[in-house]
Amino acid sequence: MNQKERSRILLIGNEDADIETMGSVLISDYDVSRSYSGKEGLAKAVDEGTDLILLDNQIADIAAHEMCRTLKSDERTKRVPIVIVTGTDERAEKIKSLEEGADDFINRPANGLELSTRVRALLKIKRLQDKVIKERNQACQYLDVIGSIIMILDRDARITFANIKTCNLLGWKKEELIGKSLTDFFPEDTKETQEKELFRILEGKLETPEYQELPLLTRNSDGTTEKRLVLWHDVILRDEEGKPIGIIRSGEDNTERMNTEKDLAEANEKLRLSHKMKDEFLANINHELRTPLISIKGFSELLYNERLGELNEHQKKTMKTVVRNSERLRHLIESLFYVSDMQNETIRYTFSLMDLKEIIENVISDMQADIEHKKIEFRKEIPDKLPIVKGNNKYIESVMAHLLDNAIKFTPAGGNVSLSASEDKGVVHIIVEDTGPGIPNDILSQFCTDLPEGSTEENICCTNRDYGLVICKKIINAHKGEMGIDKGKESGTEIHVRLPVYEENGKI
């Protein structure tokens, strides 16, 4: 046997021939040390360590059973096998020693084969125990560094194991925690319910849910307690008959998540109230803005049309600008409230049968002054009659006005603008074309991808960028139509609007 693998055996006893004989039998296979008193033997067992103790029942200074009690109560020696060497007439002391933790006994004079066999068997058991303990300790180390809270409960709900994370959560040291009942950590307001459910599980009367959120009372460093919410997952430990004997309980501290959800809920409520206030404000300002705007536009048109007196050339030109800008302001206000309704999903379209030709002609008529002012060559190609379309007259008119206004606004003086309409395979196709600088790529990308991310009603409607095109596209889509921009043109802009022709049995 390799020297490093030799087990150590401690013989404790008087100078006795039988004890010496035992030592000589064992020394060929084991490292044997000798102690001639109980006091010395206890010191050697603790300080030098040993794998097995042969203890003479007739040791002089300390009774054998007291030696057993002392060795088995010491953490350092409690797993060391003790073999009592006794005479056949020493029955009472032998029983006392066995009661105090002795593992075996052998009668003197000892038979060499019997002695070797018993020692070998006990050492084998000890090696197996040491291996199990080592593996258990290693497993405990793994459980200590794992990210989850883990504890083991016995059938009485007492904690028999708790990893470091559990100790940190509860605010107790491991040695303080072991043996305490988990029910000691239940908050008073849920204690009765949690206790009842836990013991029903341990009695096999209730199946544990896969996951459950339960509160626990934890101890802070200043001695105060705090309620924490833990998401638990339980595994029931069962005996050979399938009866529950304990629970492995693992969990995650969800307190911060719960607090975050609470904060989010409060923030959501504030946001909801803010949106409500905004909607109420917009509803009120909608009326407040439109009322004076109608008056401004009406009186401006009266002045411009010289209904209240003749105007000189400069005054006429000035009033024309006022009329045009009041109309532009009206479109901006309509866009503002359209986007607000769109974001709140409160837009309601009232559809009716529409005469597109009449709508287009009215829009052209309204824009005629601007066309003439910029000396734009305007061309229209509209047949005498266009098919009927079903939709919202106000919104479709706004779309056409916006597209034509853009074409006029961005076309330089003396340029060309055209508007054509035709019917093809059940679709009315409208084209607005100009010879302006064209639409920048960033606005084209916004047009193709809907409203820009993070945009608000204000920056959509009041920025220099024409997000009004996006609103127009939304309106046309709501009418089951299509709106697109010809990207193949090198200069100018060509916008196409397609609306389905009304069919009596059709639906929009």
Long-range contacts (C-beta under 8 A, 24 or more apart in sequence): 1-29, 6-30, 6-31, 7-31, 7-51, 7-52, 7-123, 8-32, 8-33, 8-48, 8-49, 8-50, 8-51, 8-52, 9-33, 9-50, 9-51, 9-52, 9-53, 9-54, 9-119, 10-34, 10-35, 10-41, 10-44, 10-45, 10-48, 10-50, 10-52, 10-53, 10-54, 11-35, 11-53, 11-54, 11-56, 12-37, 12-38, 12-40, 12-41, 12-53, 12-54, 12-55, 12-56, 12-59, 12-67, 13-54, 13-55, 13-56, 13-58, 13-59, 13-85, 14-56, 14-58, 14-59, 14-60, 16-56, 16-58, 18-85, 18-108, 18-109, 18-110, 19-54, 19-56, 19-85, 21-109, 21-110, 22-54, 22-85, 22-110, 22-115, 25-110, 25-112, 25-115, 25-116, 26-115, 26-116, 26-119, 29-116, 30-119, 37-61, 37-62, 38-62, 38-66, 38-67, 41-67, 42-67, 42-70, 42-71, 45-71, 45-77, 45-80, 46-74, 46-76, 46-77, 49-76, 50-77, 50-80, 51-80, 51-81, 51-123, 51-126, 52-80, 52-81, 52-82, 52-83, 52-119, 52-122, 52-123, 52-126, 53-80, 53-81, 53-82, 53-83, 54-83, 54-85, 55-82, 55-83, 55-84, 55-85, 55-97, 55-102, 56-85, 57-84, 57-85, 57-86, 57-87, 57-90, 57-93, 57-94, 57-97, 58-87, 58-90, 63-93, 63-96, 64-93, 64-96, 64-97, 64-102, 65-93, 65-96, 65-97, 65-99, 65-100, 65-102, 66-100, 68-97, 68-100, 68-101, 68-102, 69-100, 69-101, 71-101, 72-100, 72-101, 79-126, 79-129, 79-130, 79-133, 80-126, 81-122, 81-123, 81-125, 81-126, 83-118, 83-119, 83-122, 85-110, 148-250, 148-251, 148-252, 149-230, 149-250, 149-251, 149-252, 149-253, 150-248, 150-249, 150-250, 151-182, 151-248, 151-249, 152-237, 152-246, 152-247, 152-248, 152-249, 153-182, 153-202, 153-246, 153-247, 153-249, 154-245, 154-246, 155-202, 155-244, 155-245, 155-246, 156-181, 156-202, 157-181, 157-182, 157-183, 157-198, 157-199, 157-202, 158-182, 160-246, 169-216, 169-218, 169-228, 169-230, 169-253, 170-216, 170-218, 170-219, 171-218, 171-219, 171-220, 171-221, 172-219, 182-249, 185-216, 185-217, 185-218, 186-215, 186-216, 186-217, 187-215, 187-216, 187-217, 187-227, 190-214, 190-215, 201-234, 201-236, 201-244, 201-247, 202-244, 202-246, 202-247, 203-244, 204-243, 204-244, 208-234, 208-236, 208-247, 213-254, 228-253, 228-255, 229-253, 229-254, 229-255, 229-258, 230-254, 230-255, 275-344, 278-340, 279-340, 279-344, 282-336, 282-337, 282-340, 286-333, 286-337, 289-333, 290-333, 293-326, 293-329, 293-330, 293-333, 296-322, 296-326, 297-323, 297-326, 297-327, 297-330, 300-326, 320-369, 320-373, 323-369, 324-369, 324-370, 327-366, 328-405, 331-398, 331-401, 331-402, 331-405, 331-468, 332-461, 332-462, 334-398, 335-460, 335-461, 335-468, 335-471, 336-457, 336-458, 336-461, 338-395, 338-471, 338-475, 339-451, 339-457, 339-460, 339-461, 339-471, 340-457, 342-471, 342-474, 343-457, 347-478, 349-391, 349-392, 349-395, 349-478, 349-479, 350-392, 351-390, 351-391, 351-392, 351-508, 352-390, 352-391, 352-392, 352-393, 353-388, 353-389, 353-390, 353-502, 354-388, 354-389, 354-390, 354-391, 354-393, 354-396, 355-386, 355-388, 356-386, 356-387, 356-389, 356-396, 356-421, 356-428, 356-430, 356-499, 357-382, 357-383, 357-384, 357-385, 357-386, 357-421, 359-393, 359-396, 359-397, 359-400, 360-400, 360-419, 360-421, 360-430, 362-397, 363-397, 363-400, 363-401, 363-404, 364-404, 364-419, 366-401, 367-401, 367-404, 367-405, 367-408, 370-405, 370-408, 370-409, 371-408, 371-417, 374-408, 374-411, 374-412, 374-413, 374-414, 374-415, 375-413, 375-414, 376-408, 376-411, 376-413, 376-414, 376-415, 376-416, 376-417, 377-414, 377-415, 377-416, 377-417, 378-416, 378-417, 378-418, 378-419, 379-416, 379-417, 379-418, 379-419, 380-418, 380-419, 380-420, 381-418, 381-419, 381-420, 381-421, 381-422, 382-419, 382-420, 382-421, 383-421, 383-422, 383-423, 386-421, 386-423, 386-428, 387-423, 387-428, 387-501, 387-502, 388-501, 388-502, 389-428, 389-479, 389-499, 389-500, 389-501, 389-502, 390-502, 390-508, 391-479, 391-499, 391-508, 392-475, 392-479, 395-475, 395-478, 395-479, 396-475, 396-479, 396-499, 398-472, 398-475, 399-472, 399-475, 399-476, 399-497, 400-430, 402-468, 402-469, 402-471, 402-472, 403-432, 403-472, 403-495, 403-497, 404-432, 406-434, 406-466, 406-468, 406-469, 406-493, 407-432, 407-433, 407-434, 407-436, 407-493, 408-434, 410-434, 410-436, 410-437, 410-493, 411-435, 411-436, 412-436, 423-501, 426-500, 426-501, 426-503, 427-498, 427-499, 427-500, 427-501, 428-498, 428-499, 428-500, 428-501, 429-496, 429-497, 429-498, 430-496, 430-497, 430-498, 430-499, 431-494, 431-495, 431-496, 431-497, 432-493, 432-494, 432-495, 432-497, 433-492, 433-493, 433-494, 433-495, 434-492, 434-493, 435-491, 435-492, 436-492, 436-493, 437-491, 437-492, 438-489, 438-491, 438-492, 438-493, 439-466, 439-469, 439-485, 439-493, 443-467, 443-469, 444-485, 444-487, 446-470, 447-473, 447-485, 450-474, 469-495, 479-508, 480-508
